[in-house]
Every structure is written in structure tokens, then in C-alpha cells.
Amino acid sequence: MNKLQMKNHQISIIVPVLNEETCIGKLLEHIQINSSAKNIAEIIVVDGGSSDSTKSIIKAFSNFTFIENIAAFNYIDQTALEKKTLFDHDQTAPIKLLESEKGRAKQMNLGAESATGNILYFLHADSLPPKNFDQLIINEVKKGNKAGCFRMQFDSNHWWLRLASWLTQFRWRACRGGDQSQFIAKSLFNDIGGFDERYIIYEDNILINELYARKQFVVINKKIKSSARMYRKFGVWKLQYIYWSIYVKKWFGADCNELYNYYKKQIE
């Protein structure tokens, strides 16, 4: 039995944000009612310079230390709460707000430096992990799986996005992305050197490439629900073409600046 199997595990959830006032409150409440506080070392939200009310929403959660009743929840769908008759715990996981330079890789690395848990869980503000996600992650780590993600479901009925969601259940490298979230043993994360801060975009995939090269990746067959807001904003086919192009450009050796300049030109 190895050290990972014997250890008592705790998860540090790290959420990079920039102007996420429409998402962050719902995510923080979702985490509280879909996990057990004993498994969560802390929730670390790393802000990259928001100009909206993101930081004030997060700061308001500093007093949200106990789940008392349904009325305490302001953002999450009340019908979901009404179906939950009992909470398995009263205390909630502590929430920290850190401020960072803009850039998801920088933000997530700063969060990882502050983390006290032995498992890091990187999560986008517009992605809602499945019920008991914390225990599902810990179960995998106890099996010796040091890194992985959940399969994903977009909040869209578009046939292509439904197909793309369905494909994420497979371990194929081409089906991976940050929207599926990422758990990784802190020791492995440190060994890799964290996220490559040279990458303004595609930083998730650079880390995933390292994990696949080390044969350290598992897909948990439970669905994380992720927003398709970027597809709605730019159009499904335009955005998918941009993502495919970035993937191919990297495959043929494009560096971090080439990828970012291409993305910026296409999006702006």
C-alpha cells in the first residue's frame, strides 16, 4: 500500500476568476451542498483584477461558515435545495480570496502555493461539479490515480455540443479541456512545476499533456455541468474552429505567443 492510499486526504479547490459576478456565487453555494466539509481544506478563489462585483460576492461568503437553512442561499436554484431535505453536515468549507496578476496560469499557481490540501482541484467559475465530487476524487487518489477530470455536459441542447460532451467520457487526449475541471495530487503538481505561465491560453492543456506523458490521468464517469456561454456568444462553429485550429497549431509546434496572438485576433 503506497502513501497516497494510506493518507487522510483533503482537497483544496482553486477557482481562477475575472469578472465572474454572474457565476461565482452560484458556484460557491453549489460546492457547499454537493461536498462534505471534512474533505475540503479550503476553497481558494483567485481574482485576476475584476472590475465588477465578483470580489464583493466572494467576500460576503467569509461569513458563510455554517449551513443553517435554505434561506441562507441566494444564488443557487431554490428547487434544487428544496429537494435536499437534510444536509450531511452543518459546517462549510472555508473560502479564501486571493488577488493576482491577470492570467489563469498565474492565478492557479498562486492558489496552489496557498493550498493546504494534499489534492488540488482546479475548477472554472462556470462549471458545476457532480454531487459528492470530493469523495469521488478522493476515491480515485486512494486507488493510485494521481490526476484526472470528470466527464462533461454542456448546458446546451445543440447537437454538436451534446456529441462533444458525450465524447469526454473517453480517455482520448483530444477530448480533454479545462472545462472538465482538473484534480491532481499536490506532490505531482509540484513535480511538474505547476501551470506554465507563459501560456495565456491553453494552459490547462499544457498541464494535461504532461500528465498524459506520465500516464497519470483518469476520467471519472460522472458529469460536471459546464456553461456553453462562449459558444452562444461567438457561435458554435466559429468557436469550435478556433479551438481546433489552436490544437492543431500546437501539435505542429506553435509556441505560446503564436497561440495567444491567433486566439486574440479571432476573438476580438
SULMOFEN-V835567 format. One record per backbone hydrogen bond with DSSP energy under -1.0 kcal/mol. CO is the residue of the C=O (numbers start at 0). NH is the residue of the N-H. Records with the same first field share a line. If there is no record, write none. Layout:
CO = NH ; NH
//
This chain:
1 = 5
2 = 6
9 = 118
10 = 40
11 = 120
12 = 43
13 = 122
14 = 45
16 = 47
19 = 22 ; 23
22 = 26
23 = 27
24 = 28
25 = 29
26 = 30
27 = 31
28 = 32
33 = 131
35 = 38
38 = 10
41 = 12
42 = 95
43 = 14
44 = 97
45 = 16
46 = 99
52 = 56
53 = 57
54 = 58
55 = 59
57 = 60
58 = 61
60 = 63
62 = 64
64 = 91
68 = 71
69 = 72
76 = 80
77 = 81
78 = 82
80 = 83
89 = 66
93 = 42
95 = 44
97 = 46
102 = 106
103 = 107
104 = 108
105 = 109
106 = 110
107 = 111
108 = 112
109 = 113
117 = 185
118 = 11
119 = 183
120 = 13
121 = 181
123 = 126
125 = 226
127 = 224
129 = 132
131 = 135
132 = 136
133 = 137
134 = 138
135 = 139
136 = 140
137 = 141
139 = 144
140 = 143
145 = 184
146 = 217
147 = 182
148 = 219
150 = 223
152 = 225
153 = 155
157 = 161
158 = 162
159 = 163
160 = 164
161 = 165
162 = 166
164 = 167
165 = 168
166 = 169
171 = 174
172 = 175
176 = 179
177 = 180
179 = 149
181 = 121
182 = 147
183 = 119
184 = 188
185 = 189
186 = 190
187 = 191
188 = 192 ; 193
195 = 198
201 = 205
202 = 206
203 = 207
204 = 208
205 = 209
206 = 210
207 = 211
208 = 212
209 = 213
210 = 215
211 = 214
217 = 148
219 = 150 ; 221
221 = 150
223 = 152
224 = 127
225 = 154
227 = 231
228 = 232
229 = 233
230 = 234
234 = 238
235 = 239
236 = 240
237 = 241
238 = 242
239 = 243
240 = 244
241 = 245
242 = 246
243 = 247
244 = 248
245 = 249
246 = 250
247 = 251
248 = 253
249 = 252
254 = 258
255 = 259
256 = 260
257 = 261
258 = 262
259 = 263
260 = 264
261 = 265
262 = 266
263 = 267
//
